[in-house]
Amino acid sequence: MRKALVTGAAGFIGSHVVRELMIEGVDVRAMILPGEDNRNLSGVDVERVPGNVMEPDSLDAALKGCDTLFHLAAIYSLLKPDRKIFFDVNLQGSRNTLWAAKKADLERIVYTASIAALGVKAGTLPADEETEFNQFDGASDYVLTKYLSQREALAFAEEGMPIVVVNPAFPYGEGDVAPTPTGKIILDVANRAQFMAYDGGINIVDVKDVARGHVLAAKKGVVGQKYILGNRNVTMKKLFEMVADVAGIKTRIIKMPMSATLAYAWLWQKLAERSGRQPTVTPKEARYSHQYLYYDTSKAPRELGLELTPVETSLERSIDWFRKEGYIPRSDPWVTFTKALQKICNIGLP
């Protein structure tokens, strides 16, 4: 690996992949969508090129002279005003990128999918890389397009392209400027705008570990194989409690039944549609994450040598970064309303 192109380089995971590659001494080219927020690359001395996965010519130009590709460009969001953007970027954009990579005759391609592209097992049993996707009913546009694009990447691998797939879990950490849906959970709990959890659980992981997993996949991954990049399985209630503890706030997290969760998610979606801000949860996301999205994460440490950071340490770094950047505390009408609701219900301890 001498020169690598990173698509989605200004994104949360992508910017960390750029830094990790630079630590390894790799010559990195960062592809950035024109007009994109590139604060995540502030202070990083890296070659930057404009590019758009929907414009094949820009991909051809960006890949010129590279031997490795890390494809991370994607829409990672719960809700967009126009649903078509998920299918354009996550599916057709990935297809364009893979065809450009085929023409460029690269030595290695690391394709970033998601645990959303994998199946879920019943109850709290952890799924793994071989668990068949079974989330067609009610899948969000993000979940569905990540699954479909992963299928295409694996089809390219079957035809001889040197593709390794990585499946990040729910990442968090420094540099989440958007913030991502995972980061928004942390922020809402830390700002006391979220105190109601629902049944279900997720697998959380430090974004730096995810970035390191990408680099290790390029070095050691087996072509055509998938590698989950995750760490600890936690219930939603446990995650909220961990965030509150690390943030140093006193609040009691309560559990909601599914019916109340869906009503709450519907309210969040309507508020988001009016404000343009990302919701904490939508009805589709509530149904999806009401499951236990637990995963066996042993393959990447075993086969790639990925070392994982304790989640408590990662949460401390994440919250410290959010606080330093002014995301905590945050004052807006929704936070004010939620705090008032806690007092009225006598469930918060401000």
Buried (B, 14 or more C-beta within 10 A) or exposed (E): BEBBBBBBBBBBBBBBBBBBBBEBEBBBBBBBBEEBEBEBBEEBEBEBBBBBBBBBEBBBBBBEEBBBBBBBBBBBBBBBEEEEBBBBBBBBBBBBBBBBBBEBEBBBBBBBBBBBBBBBBEEEEBBBBEBEBEBEEEBBBBBBBBBBBBBBBBEBBEEEBBBBBBBBBBBBBBBBBBBBBBBBBBBBBBBBBBBBBBBBBBBBBBBBBBBBBBBBBBEBBEBBBBBBBBBBBBBBBBBBBBBBEBBEBEBEBBBBEEEEBBBBBBEBBEBBEEEEBBBBBBBBBBBBBBBBBBBBBEBBBEBBEBEBBEBEEBBEBBBBBBEEEEBBEBEEEBBEEBBEEBEEEEBBEE
